[in-house]
Amino acid sequence: MIKNYLLIAWRNLLKYKIHSLINILGLTIGISAYIFLSILILSGLLV
């Protein structure tokens, strides 16, 4: 079942390249901002 989900996801990534790229970039920027802010806040609390 999971194999089928991954296969469908892979096909959709290949079919909708621009849309997939925008989604992956947005996710990457969001996670990076979260990590950066977390480090900034934790370093401020420790000082």
matplotlib code that plots the C-alpha trace (Angstrom):
import matplotlib.pyplot as plt

x = [0.0, 2.8, 4.6, 1.6, 1.4, 5.1, 4.7, 1.8, 3.7, 6.7, 4.5, 2.9, 6.4, 7.4, 4.1, 3.8, 7.4, 6.9, 4.2, 6.3, 9.4, 7.4, 6.0, 9.4, 11.1, 8.4, 8.8, 12.5, 12.3, 9.8, 11.8, 15.0, 13.3, 12.0, 15.4, 17.0, 14.5, 14.7, 18.5, 18.2, 15.7, 17.6, 20.9, 19.1, 17.7, 21.0, 22.9]
y = [0.0, 2.4, 1.4, 2.5, 5.9, 6.5, 5.6, 8.0, 10.7, 10.1, 10.3, 13.5, 15.0, 14.2, 15.4, 18.7, 19.8, 23.6, 23.1, 20.5, 22.8, 25.6, 23.4, 21.9, 25.3, 26.7, 23.8, 24.2, 27.9, 27.4, 24.7, 26.8, 29.8, 27.8, 26.3, 29.8, 31.4, 28.5, 28.9, 32.6, 32.4, 29.7, 31.5, 34.6, 32.7, 31.2, 34.5]
z = [0.0, 0.9, -2.2, -4.3, -2.5, -3.1, -6.8, -7.2, -5.4, -7.7, -10.8, -9.6, -9.0, -12.5, -14.0, -12.2, -12.0, -11.4, -8.8, -7.0, -7.1, -5.6, -2.8, -2.0, -1.9, 0.3, 2.7, 2.8, 3.5, 6.2, 8.0, 7.6, 9.1, 12.0, 12.8, 12.5, 14.8, 17.3, 17.5, 17.8, 20.7, 22.5, 22.3, 23.6, 26.6, 27.5, 27.6]

ax = plt.figure().add_subplot(projection="3d")
ax.plot(x, y, z, "-o")
ax.set_aspect("equal")
plt.show()
